[in-house]
Structures are given as structure tokens and as C-alpha cells.
Amino acid sequence: MSKRGNGEGTVFRRKDGRWAAELTIAGKRVTVYGKTKRETVSKLHKLRNERDAGTLSTSPKMLLKELVIRWLNYKRPRVKETTYITYERYLRVHVTPRMGEVTLRNLGTEHVRSLHTTLLNNSKGPQTVVHAHRVLRAMLGDAQKWDLVVRNVASLVKPPRLPEARDNILSEEELRRLLDAADGENEKGLIGMALSTAMRSGEILALRWEDIDLDKRILTVNHTISFKNARHYSLGDPKTKSSRRSIKFGEGLHRRLVDLRSFNTAKAETAGSLWQDLDFVFSDDFGWPLQPGNMPRKFLYPVLERAGLKRVRFHDLRHTAISHMLGNGVSPTDVTAIAGHSSVAFTLSRYAHALPGATERATGKMEELMQDVF
């Protein structure tokens, strides 16, 4: 047996006459074989160089698509269903078709860079590329912990820079035009709910009548909704602990909810045996919950067009509501509670633009305090 220094491997001849070399990689012994000692030593050197360069996988035959299956099965019981669905979609749609046949042993930074380039060339926005990159990086991070790869190649490549997010805040005059243009009951209810409560779209679509006390005019945010497809949905916990909250609403939203309940009753009578008694506040003609992906196209964009307004995201209605609350003197503490933010500090940092004249008021107050000595 030929011994080398610590971490350099061992070369020896087997009883059957073949030569073998062993090297420890990520805590496991990896063996290569050769007909001659020289051939075996050469293979050992190559193996050691790959290990030291961080390009060698301890599971050389495993394909990335096989890792995807293993990782998703591992993550499913450990994350929210909505998070799992996001992971699965990005890997299935963006990563596996382009990298699935690559072995973990051969996986390198060039594959990650190629993924970015291909997605961008296929008209995918930077945000899609960044999200796909983050999921891939998280998966390879776990694979590294499992000794399936020596290094996380995704952590060595920077994703494209995201453009600065800009919220489209509707003015008071634009809000009036939007509300006047809303016609159908779902249109009125969805837009009114978003503007009155600043709820997230997933929270709005997860609302059931059991969550609303029409007499006391209080609704409780208990869930958010996510979809695998049109008829397979799941109700999960809200985004954060503070997102589970109760919201007091006013006369305008109360009136729209009463109308919406009557509208749902009429839909159920029309659908007959096809009606799904699922108790959702916002539903299609057969009682199924509305899908977030279809909501802007069906219930927001047509209203914006009739109102003569530019297209905005449904999420921008939440930003609009929060901004107007702060701009009209509602305390940041109350706005944080209504919006379900994690802290007042986040609300203030995220919506500083909604506090008109804050700098002038602050400096003016300090001048008042210092006027005797300034």
C-alpha cells in the first residue's frame, strides 16, 4: 500500500491484481480503479484536483432533475403550501427544462449563467430570473449539506439586478373615477375591499363569509389562497404572524358586501347542482374561488380602461390604500395593524413618500424649540 499525506489519498493493489486508489471527499471515501499503478495514480490526481477545485460531486451519476424531485419531497412538509408551489413551479418551468440532464458532478457556474441568459433571451423579466436563481441556490445549498455537491455553484454567480420597484399610487381623483367605473358585483367588491382594507390579493380571495361579521362590520384575515390549477387550491396561513388580523370596515364596503352576498345567492340558484358550496366571498359562477392570476384581467383592467386610467397591478391598490391612509393622518401604528405589516418601522420605511411635508414639519418644530437660542 502506498500512503500519501493527509487528504492526498491512498493507492494499493487489490487481490485480483487491479490497482485502486481511495480519497476522502466531503467525509466519504471515493475509490477509483486502474489496470496499472501509474493509471490509478493518474486517476487519483485528477480526482484530487477536482475535489480541491470544488467541481466534484460525491454523487457523480445523479442528475439535477433527480435532485429536484428529492429536494421538493424534502421541502414539502417543512414549508407553507404556497411556498412549496412556488418552488415547484420555478423548478419545473424554468430550471429543469434547461439544466435537468446535467449531472451534479458536472454542474458548474457556466450552467447557472447559461440559465440566466436563456431566460432573459426568452423574454423573461429580471424578476423571474432572480426568483429562479434563488430557488436553485436554496436547493443546491441543501444538496451541499447532504454531501451531494461539494460547492453551491449558484452562490458563486450573481443574478441580474432588479430594476427599482415603483408603486403606482392612484390620486383621489383617479380613485373616484375607478370606483365610478366599477360595474359588476365582483368588480365593486374586489376593488372596494382592496381600497378599504389594504388587504393582499391572496387574503381577499381566501375570504369566506364565516370570516365576516356584517352586523359588527368586522372581518378577520385568517388565510391566504394559492392554486396549483383552476380546481386545486389550498388555504394557508397569512404571510406573517402580524398578517392574521381583524379589520373594522365602513358603510361603503358593508353595502357592497351585502349586495355581493345577494349576488352569490342568485348565482347558486342559477348553477343549481353544479354550485360548489365553499363559502367564498369572491367566487366564479359555480362557487369556486377566483384565481389571483386571472383577477386583474377579468376584474381590474376592464374597469381601469372604462375609467380612462393606465394599467396598474392589483397590488398597487393596496399601496394606494396605505399611502392615502398615512397621507390623511391615520397613525402609522394603526396603518401597520390594518396592513398586517411586521412592524411600524417597516411601514414608515416603505411608505415614507406618503407623509407629505414630514421634513418641513420636523424642521419647523425644531426651530420652534430652538428659537430662543438660535
Order of alpha helices (4+ residues) and beta strands (2+ residues): beta-beta-beta-beta-alpha-alpha-alpha-alpha-alpha-alpha-alpha-alpha-alpha-beta-beta-beta-beta-beta-alpha-alpha-alpha-alpha-alpha-alpha
